[in-house]
Amino acid sequence: MNQYKKITSEDLEYLKSFIPPENLFYGDQISEDYAHDELSEVKSYPEVLIKVRNQDEIVKIMEYAYENTIPVVTRGSGTGLVGAAVALYGGIMIETTQMNRILELDRENLTVTVEPGVLLMELSKFVEENGFLYPPDPGEKSATIGGNISTNAGGMRAVKYGVTRDYVRGLTVVLSNGEVLELGGKVVKNSSGYSLKDLIVGAEGTLGIITKAVLKLLPLPAKSVSLLIPYEDVDSAIKTVPEIIMSKSMPTAIEFMERDTILFSEDFLGKRFPDTKSPAYLLLTFDGSSRQQVEQEYEAAAMLCLERGAKDCFIVDTEERKDSVWGARGAFLEAIKASTTQMDECDVVVPRNKVAEFILFSHQLSKELNIRIPSFGHAGDGNMHVYICRDDLDEETWKKKLDEAFDKMYRKAEELSGQVSGEHGIGYAKRAYLKDSLGDKAIELMRGIKLTFDPKNILNPGKIF
């Protein structure tokens, strides 16, 4: 492990020479919020927090950090769930939320160019007001675009539209030594050597710091309708998913949810869900250029679900119903978190036809360990979010059961030809499981890539592997 330099008064004086005092914090000035991410499991304070305003400041910081071997962690809104934006070795934390400008909307090339601190909800609102769609739709709308790119965020529309990587056309990146690299651009095709841009996507800030992104847009669909479909059991619900995908209808989203999770959300939001009588539900969304097209698709899907054992089919087409259903779905994580004293997440992805088996396995594991394990997720792309809840367990019992639950669930995912993370990344919390999943050779290749980009290992050290 590198011997990192501790921040001194001399270092602070240099940073103060170009960072205004209201944007530079150190020691007791740094809020506890910056010592952890959303789940708070991994905690460590940076020695210095800098709220950067532009690329030039990042370049100067990285030139100095490289020369002095000071670790640097980049952070957006801090909504991550695996400790990726935690400063394990102190050093400098760069927060990018003030780099939040939408720089250009290019209607001819169907692109939008943004700084990394733009929030997902701000970008979505802006492009929709201009008649476009930015399809990546992760549940946390207050996350920054830089964070989404760094974890290759997916979300609910991935079934039809894909994930963040599919919409990143170009990136501007500051390397560990302060050099600026322009990767990709507005071109639609590009076979010009290795795709360095795609290495940055999903790298969790370990290879470079994103300062600008060119993102692909689509025309905004004219019509969108959702279906809420109740089932008598989990198996029946999820076994319908591959058949829906193989049918002529093409849903934008296929979400799976269980009654207990819906009830948590009702209590958390203080709002009623349209139906809570059934153990399991599918939530399908269809969008398209015309009402006729959307109606044909959702009617065909509804008929298929009813033929395969669905109890009913509720059309979610009014603003009130959309707010009720999608508001509840968007609050699942916070609702589960509010229902317990502490929790951790298993963000596995398995083949679509193995989702039911994995969920039923988590139910069995819950009974075996006598611990609550609620879940929900993106049934259409096999990415499930499974939460292990501490409730009233003492610290020793909690740690023991948590480790056992993770070990068994990741081994089950591997058995089902799945992977450790579908969209939340590896960060610090899931490193051991990634090594078990990928094997020594893959980890060795990844370390080689890291060494090439960051020879002093100062960019977000201690993450991924």
LONU-501576 format. One record per residue (C-alpha): x negated, y negated, z; residue in one letter; chain. Coordinates in Angstrom, 1 decimal. Each point is the difference from the previous one (the first is absolute). Layout:
BEGIN
- px | py | pz | type | mol
- X | Y | Z | a | A
...
***
This chain:
BEGIN
- px | py | pz | type | mol
- 0.0 | 0.0 | 0.0 | m | A
- -1.2 | -3.5 | -0.8 | n | A
- -1.3 | -2.2 | 2.7 | q | A
- 2.3 | -3.0 | -0.3 | y | A
- -1.0 | -3.5 | 1.2 | k | A
- 2.1 | -1.4 | 2.8 | k | A
- 1.3 | -3.5 | -0.6 | i | A
- -2.1 | -2.8 | 1.6 | t | A
- 0.5 | -3.7 | 0.5 | s | A
- -2.3 | -0.5 | -3.0 | e | A
- 2.4 | 2.1 | -2.2 | d | A
- 3.0 | -2.0 | 1.3 | l | A
- -1.7 | -3.3 | -0.8 | e | A
- -0.5 | 1.2 | -3.6 | y | A
- 3.6 | 1.1 | -0.4 | l | A
- 1.2 | -3.3 | 1.5 | k | A
- -1.9 | -1.9 | -2.6 | s | A
- 2.6 | 0.9 | -2.7 | f | A
- 3.0 | 1.4 | 1.9 | i | A
- 2.3 | -2.6 | 1.7 | p | A
- 0.4 | 0.5 | 3.8 | p | A
- 3.7 | 0.8 | -0.3 | e | A
- -0.9 | 3.0 | -2.1 | n | A
- -2.8 | 1.5 | 2.0 | l | A
- 0.5 | 1.9 | 3.3 | f | A
- -2.4 | 1.9 | 2.2 | y | A
- -0.1 | 1.6 | 3.4 | g | A
- 3.1 | -0.6 | 2.1 | d | A
- 1.5 | -2.2 | -2.7 | q | A
- 0.8 | 3.2 | -2.0 | i | A
- 3.6 | 1.3 | 0.6 | s | A
- 0.6 | 3.6 | 1.1 | e | A
- 2.0 | 0.4 | -3.2 | d | A
- -3.3 | 0.1 | -2.0 | y | A
- -1.3 | 2.9 | 2.0 | a | A
- 2.4 | 2.5 | -1.5 | h | A
- 2.5 | 0.6 | -2.8 | d | A
- 3.7 | 0.8 | 0.0 | e | A
- -0.2 | 3.3 | 2.0 | l | A
- -2.6 | -1.3 | 2.5 | s | A
- -1.7 | 3.4 | 0.4 | e | A
- -3.5 | -1.2 | -1.1 | v | A
- -1.2 | -3.1 | 1.9 | k | A
- -3.2 | -2.1 | -0.4 | s | A
- -0.5 | -3.8 | -0.1 | y | A
- -2.1 | -1.8 | -2.7 | p | A
- -2.6 | -2.4 | 1.3 | e | A
- 1.1 | -2.7 | -2.4 | v | A
- 3.3 | -0.5 | -1.8 | l | A
- 0.1 | -2.2 | -3.1 | i | A
- 3.2 | -1.0 | -1.8 | k | A
- -1.5 | -0.5 | -3.4 | v | A
- 1.5 | -2.5 | -2.5 | r | A
- -1.7 | 0.9 | -3.3 | n | A
- -2.5 | 2.3 | -1.7 | q | A
- -2.9 | -2.4 | 0.5 | d | A
- 0.3 | 0.4 | 3.8 | e | A
- 0.0 | 3.8 | -0.4 | i | A
- -3.1 | -0.1 | -2.2 | v | A
- -1.9 | -2.0 | 2.6 | k | A
- 1.1 | 2.3 | 2.8 | i | A
- -1.1 | 3.1 | -1.9 | m | A
- -3.3 | -1.4 | -1.1 | e | A
- -0.8 | -0.8 | 3.6 | y | A
- 1.4 | 3.3 | 1.4 | a | A
- -2.0 | 2.0 | -2.6 | y | A
- -3.2 | -1.8 | 0.8 | e | A
- 0.5 | 0.5 | 3.8 | n | A
- 1.7 | 3.4 | -0.1 | t | A
- 3.2 | -1.1 | 1.7 | i | A
- 3.1 | 2.2 | -0.5 | p | A
- 3.0 | -1.6 | -1.7 | v | A
- 3.6 | 1.1 | 0.1 | v | A
- 2.7 | -1.5 | -2.2 | t | A
- 3.6 | -0.3 | 1.3 | r | A
- 3.3 | -1.1 | -1.4 | g | A
- 3.2 | 0.0 | 2.1 | s | A
- -1.3 | 2.8 | 2.2 | g | A
- 3.0 | 2.3 | -0.9 | t | A
- -2.2 | 3.1 | -0.6 | g | A
- 0.6 | 3.3 | 1.9 | l | A
- -3.4 | 1.7 | 0.0 | v | A
- -2.4 | -2.5 | 1.5 | g | A
- -1.5 | -1.1 | -3.4 | a | A
- -0.1 | -3.7 | 1.0 | a | A
- -1.6 | 0.5 | 3.4 | v | A
- -3.5 | -1.3 | 0.6 | a | A
- -1.5 | 3.1 | 1.5 | l | A
- -3.5 | -1.5 | 0.2 | y | A
- 0.9 | -3.6 | 0.9 | g | A
- -1.6 | -2.4 | -2.5 | g | A
- 2.2 | -2.2 | -2.2 | i | A
- 3.7 | 0.4 | -0.8 | m | A
- 1.2 | -1.8 | -3.2 | i | A
- 3.7 | -0.7 | 0.0 | e | A
- 1.4 | -0.8 | -3.5 | t | A
- 3.5 | -1.2 | 0.8 | t | A
- -0.9 | -3.6 | -0.9 | q | A
- -1.0 | 1.0 | -3.5 | m | A
- 3.6 | 0.3 | -0.9 | n | A
- 0.5 | -1.8 | -3.3 | r | A
- 1.8 | 1.4 | -3.0 | i | A
- -2.4 | -1.2 | -2.6 | l | A
- 1.7 | 0.8 | -3.3 | e | A
- 3.1 | 1.6 | -1.6 | l | A
- -0.9 | 1.1 | -3.5 | d | A
- 3.3 | 0.7 | -1.7 | r | A
- -1.6 | 1.1 | -3.3 | e | A
- -2.3 | 2.6 | 1.6 | n | A
- 2.5 | 1.0 | 2.7 | l | A
- -2.5 | -0.7 | 2.8 | t | A
- -0.2 | -2.0 | 3.2 | v | A
- -3.3 | -1.1 | 1.6 | t | A
- -0.1 | -0.3 | 3.7 | v | A
- -2.4 | -0.5 | 2.9 | e | A
- -0.2 | 2.9 | 2.5 | p | A
- 1.9 | -1.7 | 2.8 | g | A
- 3.3 | -0.3 | -1.9 | v | A
- 2.6 | 2.0 | 1.9 | l | A
- 1.9 | 2.8 | -1.9 | l | A
- 3.3 | -1.6 | 0.8 | m | A
- -1.2 | -3.4 | -1.4 | e | A
- -1.2 | 1.6 | -3.2 | l | A
- 3.1 | 2.0 | -0.5 | s | A
- 2.3 | -3.1 | 0.5 | k | A
- -2.1 | -2.1 | -2.3 | f | A
- -0.1 | 2.4 | -2.9 | v | A
- 3.7 | 1.0 | 0.3 | e | A
- 0.9 | -3.7 | -0.1 | e | A
- -1.8 | -0.1 | -3.3 | n | A
- 1.7 | 3.0 | -1.4 | g | A
- -2.8 | 2.6 | 0.7 | f | A
- -0.5 | 3.0 | 2.2 | l | A
- -3.1 | 1.0 | 2.0 | y | A
- 0.9 | 3.6 | 0.6 | p | A
- -2.2 | 1.1 | 3.0 | p | A
- 2.3 | 0.0 | 2.9 | d | A
- -1.5 | 1.2 | 3.3 | p | A
- 2.2 | -0.4 | 3.1 | g | A
- -2.1 | -2.7 | 1.7 | e | A
- 0.9 | -3.1 | -2.1 | k | A
- -2.2 | -2.3 | 2.2 | s | A
- -3.2 | 1.8 | -1.1 | a | A
- -2.4 | -1.9 | -2.2 | t | A
- -0.6 | 0.9 | -3.6 | i | A
- -3.7 | 0.4 | 0.8 | g | A
- 1.0 | 2.6 | 2.7 | g | A
- 2.3 | 1.8 | -2.4 | n | A
- -2.8 | 0.2 | -2.6 | i | A
- -2.5 | 1.2 | 2.6 | s | A
- 2.2 | 2.9 | 1.0 | t | A
- 1.6 | 0.7 | -3.4 | n | A
- 3.4 | -0.5 | 1.6 | a | A
- 2.9 | 1.9 | -1.5 | g | A
- 3.5 | -0.5 | 1.3 | g | A
- 3.5 | 0.9 | -0.9 | m | A
- -0.1 | -0.7 | -3.8 | r | A
- -3.0 | 2.2 | -0.7 | a | A
- 2.2 | 2.8 | -1.4 | v | A
- 0.8 | -2.1 | -3.1 | k | A
- -2.7 | -2.7 | -0.1 | y | A
- -3.1 | 1.4 | 1.7 | g | A
- -2.2 | -1.5 | 2.7 | v | A
- -2.1 | -3.2 | 0.4 | t | A
- -3.0 | 1.4 | -2.0 | r | A
- 2.3 | 0.2 | -3.1 | d | A
- 0.6 | -3.8 | 0.2 | y | A
- -3.5 | -1.3 | 0.7 | v | A
- -1.3 | -1.3 | -3.4 | r | A
- -3.0 | -2.0 | 1.4 | g | A
- -1.8 | -0.8 | 3.2 | l | A
- -2.6 | -2.6 | 1.1 | t | A
- -2.1 | 1.5 | 2.7 | v | A
- -2.8 | -1.3 | 2.3 | v | A
- -2.6 | 2.7 | 0.6 | l | A
- -1.9 | 0.6 | 3.2 | s | A
- -2.9 | -2.3 | -1.0 | n | A
- 2.3 | -2.8 | -1.1 | g | A
- -0.1 | 0.6 | -3.7 | e | A
- 3.4 | -0.5 | -1.8 | v | A
- 1.2 | 2.7 | -2.4 | l | A
- 2.8 | -0.3 | -2.6 | e | A
- 1.7 | 3.3 | -0.6 | l | A
- 2.6 | 0.7 | -2.6 | g | A
- 2.3 | -2.9 | -1.2 | g | A
- 3.2 | -0.5 | -1.9 | k | A
- -0.7 | 2.7 | -2.6 | v | A
- 2.5 | 2.9 | -0.1 | v | A
- -2.6 | 2.6 | -1.1 | k | A
- -3.5 | 0.4 | 1.2 | n | A
- -2.4 | 2.9 | -0.6 | s | A
- -3.2 | -2.1 | 0.5 | s | A
- -2.1 | 2.2 | 2.3 | g | A
- 0.9 | 1.0 | 3.6 | y | A
- 3.1 | -1.6 | 1.4 | s | A
- -1.7 | -1.9 | 2.9 | l | A
- 3.3 | -1.8 | 0.6 | k | A
- 1.7 | 3.2 | 0.9 | d | A
- -2.7 | 0.8 | 2.5 | l | A
- 0.8 | -3.2 | 1.8 | i | A
- 3.7 | 0.9 | 0.1 | v | A
- 0.5 | 2.2 | 3.1 | g | A
- -3.6 | -0.6 | 1.4 | a | A
- 1.3 | -1.7 | 3.1 | e | A
- -2.5 | -2.9 | -0.2 | g | A
- -3.0 | 2.3 | 0.1 | t | A
- -1.4 | -0.8 | -3.5 | l | A
- 0.8 | -3.7 | -0.4 | g | A
- 2.3 | -2.9 | 1.0 | i | A
- 2.8 | -0.8 | -2.4 | i | A
- 0.4 | -3.7 | -0.7 | t | A
- 2.4 | 0.0 | -3.0 | k | A
- 2.2 | 2.6 | -1.7 | a | A
- 1.7 | 0.1 | -3.4 | v | A
- 3.2 | 2.1 | 0.3 | l | A
- 2.2 | 1.5 | -2.6 | k | A
- 3.7 | -0.9 | 0.0 | l | A
- 3.1 | 1.5 | -1.6 | l | A
- 3.2 | -1.7 | -1.2 | p | A
- 2.5 | -0.2 | 2.9 | l | A
- 2.7 | 2.7 | -0.3 | p | A
- 3.4 | -1.5 | -0.5 | a | A
- 1.9 | 2.5 | 2.2 | k | A
- -0.9 | 2.0 | 3.1 | s | A
- 2.2 | 2.5 | 2.0 | v | A
- -0.7 | 2.4 | 2.8 | s | A
- 1.6 | 3.2 | 1.1 | l | A
- 0.1 | 1.2 | 3.6 | l | A
- 0.5 | 3.8 | 0.0 | i | A
- 0.6 | 2.0 | 3.2 | p | A
- -0.9 | 3.7 | 0.4 | y | A
- 0.7 | 2.6 | 2.6 | e | A
- -3.7 | 0.8 | 0.4 | d | A
- -3.5 | -1.1 | -0.9 | v | A
- -0.8 | 2.9 | -2.3 | d | A
- 3.1 | -0.6 | -2.2 | s | A
- -0.8 | -3.7 | -0.3 | a | A
- -3.6 | 0.3 | -1.0 | i | A
- 0.4 | 3.0 | -2.3 | k | A
- 2.2 | -2.2 | -2.2 | t | A
- -2.9 | -2.5 | -0.6 | v | A
- -1.9 | 2.0 | -2.7 | p | A
- 3.2 | 0.6 | -1.8 | e | A
- 0.9 | -3.7 | 0.0 | i | A
- -3.4 | -0.8 | -1.4 | i | A
- 0.3 | 2.7 | -2.7 | m | A
- 3.4 | -1.3 | -1.0 | s | A
- 0.6 | -2.7 | -2.6 | k | A
- 0.5 | -2.6 | 2.7 | s | A
- -3.1 | -1.8 | 1.2 | m | A
- 0.4 | -1.5 | 3.5 | p | A
- -2.1 | -3.0 | 1.0 | t | A
- -0.2 | 1.4 | 3.5 | a | A
- 0.8 | 3.3 | 1.8 | i | A
- -0.2 | -0.5 | 3.8 | e | A
- 0.6 | 2.7 | 2.7 | f | A
- 1.3 | -0.8 | 3.4 | m | A
- 1.3 | 1.8 | 3.0 | e | A
- 2.9 | -1.0 | 2.3 | r | A
- -2.2 | -0.5 | 3.1 | d | A
- -2.2 | -2.5 | -1.8 | t | A
- 3.1 | -1.8 | -1.3 | i | A
- 1.3 | -0.3 | 3.5 | l | A
- -3.3 | -1.4 | 1.3 | f | A
- 0.3 | -2.7 | -2.8 | s | A
- 3.7 | -0.8 | 0.9 | e | A
- -1.0 | -0.6 | 3.7 | d | A
- -3.1 | -2.0 | -1.1 | f | A
- 1.9 | -2.2 | -2.4 | l | A
- 3.3 | -0.1 | 1.7 | g | A
- 1.7 | 0.7 | -3.3 | k | A
- 2.2 | 3.0 | -1.0 | r | A
- -1.1 | 2.4 | -2.8 | f | A
- 2.7 | 1.0 | -2.5 | p | A
- 0.0 | 3.6 | 1.1 | d | A
- -1.8 | 1.9 | 2.8 | t | A
- 2.0 | 3.2 | 0.2 | k | A
- -2.4 | 2.2 | -1.9 | s | A
- -3.4 | 1.4 | 1.0 | p | A
- -1.8 | -1.0 | -3.2 | a | A
- 0.3 | -2.5 | -2.8 | y | A
- -1.4 | -0.9 | -3.4 | l | A
- -0.1 | -3.6 | -1.1 | l | A
- -0.3 | -0.5 | -3.7 | l | A
- -0.4 | -3.2 | -2.0 | t | A
- 0.5 | -0.5 | -3.7 | f | A
- -0.8 | -3.1 | -2.0 | d | A
- 0.1 | -0.9 | -3.7 | g | A
- 0.7 | -2.6 | -2.6 | s | A
- 3.8 | 0.5 | -0.1 | s | A
- 2.8 | 1.0 | 2.3 | r | A
- 1.0 | 2.8 | -2.4 | q | A
- -3.5 | 1.5 | 0.1 | q | A
- -0.2 | -0.1 | 3.8 | v | A
- 3.5 | 1.4 | 0.4 | e | A
- -0.7 | 3.0 | -2.3 | q | A
- -3.2 | 0.8 | 2.0 | e | A
- 1.5 | -0.2 | 3.5 | y | A
- 3.2 | 1.8 | -1.0 | e | A
- -2.0 | 2.9 | -1.4 | a | A
- -2.2 | 0.1 | 3.1 | a | A
- 3.1 | -0.2 | 2.3 | a | A
- 1.6 | 2.9 | -1.8 | m | A
- -3.2 | 2.1 | 0.3 | l | A
- -0.3 | -0.7 | 3.7 | c | A
- 3.6 | 0.9 | 0.7 | l | A
- -0.4 | 3.3 | -2.0 | e | A
- -3.1 | 0.8 | 2.2 | r | A
- 1.8 | -0.4 | 3.3 | g | A
- 0.2 | -3.7 | 0.8 | a | A
- 2.8 | -0.8 | 2.3 | k | A
- 0.9 | -3.3 | -1.7 | d | A
- -1.5 | -2.9 | -2.0 | c | A
- 0.3 | -3.6 | 1.1 | f | A
- -0.7 | -2.7 | -2.6 | i | A
- -2.1 | -2.9 | 1.4 | v | A
- 0.8 | -2.8 | -2.3 | d | A
- 1.2 | -3.0 | 2.1 | t | A
- -2.4 | -2.3 | 1.7 | e | A
- 1.4 | 0.9 | 3.4 | e | A
- -0.6 | 3.7 | -0.6 | r | A
- -3.4 | -0.5 | -1.5 | k | A
- -1.0 | -2.1 | 3.1 | d | A
- 1.3 | 2.7 | 2.3 | s | A
- -1.7 | 2.9 | -1.7 | v | A
- -3.3 | -1.5 | -1.1 | w | A
- -0.3 | -2.1 | 3.1 | g | A
- 0.2 | 3.1 | 2.1 | a | A
- -2.5 | 1.9 | -2.3 | r | A
- -2.4 | -2.9 | 0.2 | g | A
- 0.1 | 0.0 | 3.8 | a | A
- -0.7 | 3.7 | 0.5 | f | A
- -3.6 | -0.4 | 1.1 | l | A
- 0.7 | -2.9 | 2.5 | e | A
- 3.1 | 1.9 | 1.3 | a | A
- -1.9 | 3.2 | 0.7 | i | A
- -2.8 | -2.1 | 1.6 | k | A
- 2.6 | -1.8 | 2.2 | a | A
- 1.4 | 3.4 | 1.1 | s | A
- -3.2 | 1.2 | 1.7 | t | A
- -2.9 | -1.1 | 2.1 | t | A
- -2.7 | 0.8 | -2.6 | q | A
- -0.1 | 1.8 | -3.3 | m | A
- -2.3 | 1.1 | -2.9 | d | A
- 0.7 | 0.8 | -3.6 | e | A
- -0.6 | 2.9 | -2.4 | c | A
- 0.2 | -1.5 | -3.5 | d | A
- -0.4 | 3.2 | -2.0 | v | A
- 0.9 | 0.5 | -3.7 | v | A
- 1.0 | 3.4 | -1.3 | v | A
- 1.4 | 1.3 | -3.3 | p | A
- 3.7 | -1.1 | -0.3 | r | A
- 1.2 | 3.6 | 0.2 | n | A
- -1.8 | 0.5 | 3.3 | k | A
- 1.5 | -3.0 | 1.8 | v | A
- 2.8 | 2.0 | 1.6 | a | A
- -2.4 | 2.7 | 1.3 | e | A
- -2.2 | -2.7 | 1.5 | f | A
- 2.8 | -1.8 | 1.8 | i | A
- 1.4 | 3.3 | 1.3 | l | A
- -3.5 | 0.8 | 1.2 | f | A
- -0.1 | -3.3 | 1.9 | s | A
- 3.4 | 0.9 | 1.7 | h | A
- -1.5 | 3.4 | 1.1 | q | A
- -3.1 | -1.8 | 1.3 | l | A
- 2.1 | -2.4 | 2.0 | s | A
- 1.6 | 2.9 | 1.8 | k | A
- -3.2 | 1.9 | 0.4 | e | A
- -1.9 | -3.0 | 1.6 | l | A
- 3.1 | -1.4 | 1.7 | n | A
- -0.7 | -3.4 | -1.5 | i | A
- 2.2 | -2.3 | -2.1 | r | A
- -1.0 | -0.2 | -3.7 | i | A
- 2.4 | -2.1 | -2.1 | p | A
- -0.6 | -0.4 | -3.7 | s | A
- 1.2 | -1.7 | -3.2 | f | A
- -1.6 | -0.6 | -3.3 | g | A
- -0.3 | -0.1 | -3.8 | h | A
- 1.5 | 3.3 | -1.0 | a | A
- -0.4 | -0.9 | -3.7 | g | A
- -3.8 | -0.1 | 0.2 | d | A
- -0.6 | 2.4 | 2.9 | g | A
- -1.3 | -2.6 | 2.4 | n | A
- 1.4 | 0.5 | 3.5 | m | A
- -0.4 | -2.2 | 3.1 | h | A
- 0.0 | 2.2 | 3.1 | v | A
- -0.3 | -1.6 | 3.4 | y | A
- -1.3 | 1.7 | 3.2 | i | A
- 1.6 | -1.8 | 3.0 | c | A
- -1.5 | -0.1 | 3.5 | r | A
- 3.1 | -1.0 | 1.9 | d | A
- -0.7 | 0.8 | 3.7 | d | A
- -3.1 | 2.2 | -0.4 | l | A
- -3.0 | -0.7 | 2.1 | d | A
- -3.2 | -1.0 | -1.8 | e | A
- -1.8 | 3.4 | 0.2 | e | A
- 3.1 | 1.9 | -1.2 | t | A
- 0.7 | -2.5 | -2.7 | w | A
- -3.5 | 0.1 | -1.5 | k | A
- 0.0 | 3.8 | 0.1 | k | A
- 3.4 | 0.4 | -1.7 | k | A
- -0.8 | -2.8 | -2.5 | l | A
- -3.2 | 1.7 | -1.1 | d | A
- 1.7 | 3.4 | -0.3 | e | A
- 3.0 | -1.5 | -2.0 | a | A
- -2.4 | -1.8 | -2.4 | f | A
- -2.2 | 3.1 | -0.4 | d | A
- 3.0 | 2.3 | -0.8 | k | A
- 1.7 | -2.5 | -2.3 | m | A
- -3.0 | -0.8 | -2.1 | y | A
- -0.8 | 3.7 | -0.3 | r | A
- 3.6 | 0.6 | -1.1 | k | A
- -0.4 | -2.8 | -2.6 | a | A
- -3.2 | 1.6 | -1.3 | e | A
- 1.8 | 3.4 | -0.2 | e | A
- 2.7 | -1.7 | -2.1 | l | A
- -2.7 | -1.5 | -2.4 | s | A
- 0.6 | -3.5 | 1.5 | g | A
- -2.3 | -2.8 | 1.1 | q | A
- -0.7 | -1.9 | 3.2 | v | A
- 1.5 | -3.4 | -1.0 | s | A
- 2.5 | -1.0 | -2.6 | g | A
- -0.2 | -3.8 | 0.4 | e | A
- -1.3 | -1.2 | 3.4 | h | A
- -3.6 | 0.9 | -0.5 | g | A
- -2.6 | 1.7 | 2.2 | i | A
- -1.6 | -2.9 | 2.0 | g | A
- -1.5 | 1.2 | 3.2 | y | A
- 2.8 | 2.2 | 1.4 | a | A
- 0.2 | 2.6 | -2.7 | k | A
- -3.7 | 0.4 | -1.0 | r | A
- -0.4 | 3.5 | 1.4 | a | A
- 3.0 | 1.3 | -1.8 | y | A
- -1.2 | -1.4 | -3.3 | l | A
- -3.2 | 1.9 | 0.3 | k | A
- 1.8 | 3.2 | 0.7 | d | A
- 2.3 | -0.7 | -3.0 | s | A
- -2.6 | -1.0 | -2.6 | l | A
- -3.0 | 2.0 | 1.0 | g | A
- -3.7 | -0.9 | 0.3 | d | A
- -0.7 | -0.6 | -3.6 | k | A
- 2.8 | -2.5 | -0.6 | a | A
- -1.0 | -1.9 | 3.2 | i | A
- -3.7 | 0.0 | -1.2 | e | A
- 1.1 | -1.6 | -3.4 | l | A
- 2.0 | -2.6 | 1.8 | m | A
- -2.9 | -0.9 | 2.3 | r | A
- -2.2 | -0.4 | -3.1 | g | A
- 2.5 | -2.4 | -1.5 | i | A
- 0.1 | -1.9 | 3.3 | k | A
- -3.8 | -0.2 | 0.1 | l | A
- -0.1 | -1.4 | -3.6 | t | A
- 2.5 | -2.8 | 0.8 | f | A
- -1.1 | -0.7 | 3.6 | d | A
- -3.6 | 1.2 | 0.6 | p | A
- -0.2 | -1.5 | 3.5 | k | A
- 3.4 | 1.5 | 1.0 | n | A
- 1.3 | -3.4 | 1.3 | i | A
- 3.5 | 0.1 | -1.7 | l | A
- 2.5 | 1.5 | 2.4 | n | A
- -2.4 | 2.6 | 1.4 | p | A
- 1.4 | 3.1 | 1.7 | g | A
- 3.0 | 0.3 | -2.2 | k | A
- 1.2 | 2.8 | -2.4 | i | A
- -2.9 | 2.4 | 0.7 | f | A
***
